[in-house]
Amino acid sequence: MLSNFIGFTEYDLTTRQKVRDIRPQGVSAVQSARRLPNGNTLLAAEGISVWIQGGVVRRVLIPGAAPDIAELLRLVLHWLALRDERE
């Protein structure tokens, strides 16, 4: 999986062929895409969006200057893990 400006592209690791392009509505300027253990995808764009196969289901907008994306993703993944433990 590779992020691109308008979403992300999934590839078959065996054949190295493109499987599909994902372009979630309302998401642009994607800087990073990470697949979560539960199959959802975390997009760092204009804020953070959690994408599932039906589309963007949750978005966290971050005002002001762009934060360090890697640190922001780490914090969101930690928050999601804590939330999943409580459910």
N, C-alpha and C positions, 0 to 999 in steps of 0.2 A: 504494500500500500504506500502510495506517495501522495503528499499534499500538493495542491496546486492553487492558483489564485482564487478559483471559484469553487473549490471543494477538494475531492481526492479521487485517485484512480486506484483500483484494485488490480493486481496482477497474479497470475498463477505462478507460483515459485518454481514449479517443475518445468513448465514449458517457457516461462518468461514472457508469456503472451498477456496482453491486456484483457481483463475479464469484463470490467465495466467502469464507466465514469460516473461519479456521484456528484451532483450539483444541487445541494440543498437550497431551497427557496429562501431568500433573505439573508444568505450568508455570502460574504465576499472578503477578499483580502486574507484568505486562509494562509497562515504561517506554519501551522503544524497540525498533523492528524495522528491520533494515537488510538489503537484498538484496545478496548477494555476487556478484562477477562470475561465479562458477561456478554460480549459480542457488540455492545454499543461502541460508538466511535466518538472520541473527544476532539473537537475542532477548536484550535486557537485562531481566532480571527479578530473581529471587532468585538472583543470580549471572548467568552468561552461558550461554546454550544455543545450540547450532548446530542448526538444524532443516533437514531435507531432506524431500522429499515423503512419505517413509515415516514420519516422526516425528522426535522429538528423538534425535539420535545421540551427542551429546557435551555434557556440562554441566560448567562450572567454577563451583564455589561459592566465594563470597568472604565469609569470616567478618567479623564486626564491623560497623562503620558503613558505610552505603552510600557507595561511591566516586563520583566524578564520572563519570557514565555515558558522556559523549562521550569522555573520555580513556580509559576502560576499553575502549570499542569500538575506538578507534584502536589500542590495544596488542594486542588480540585479532586485529584485521585484519592487523597487521604480523606477528604470530606465524604466522597462517595462510599469509600470502604467503611467508614464509621456509620454512615446512614444504613448501609446494607446489613451491618451487624445488628442494628437495633430492630430491623424488620423481621 
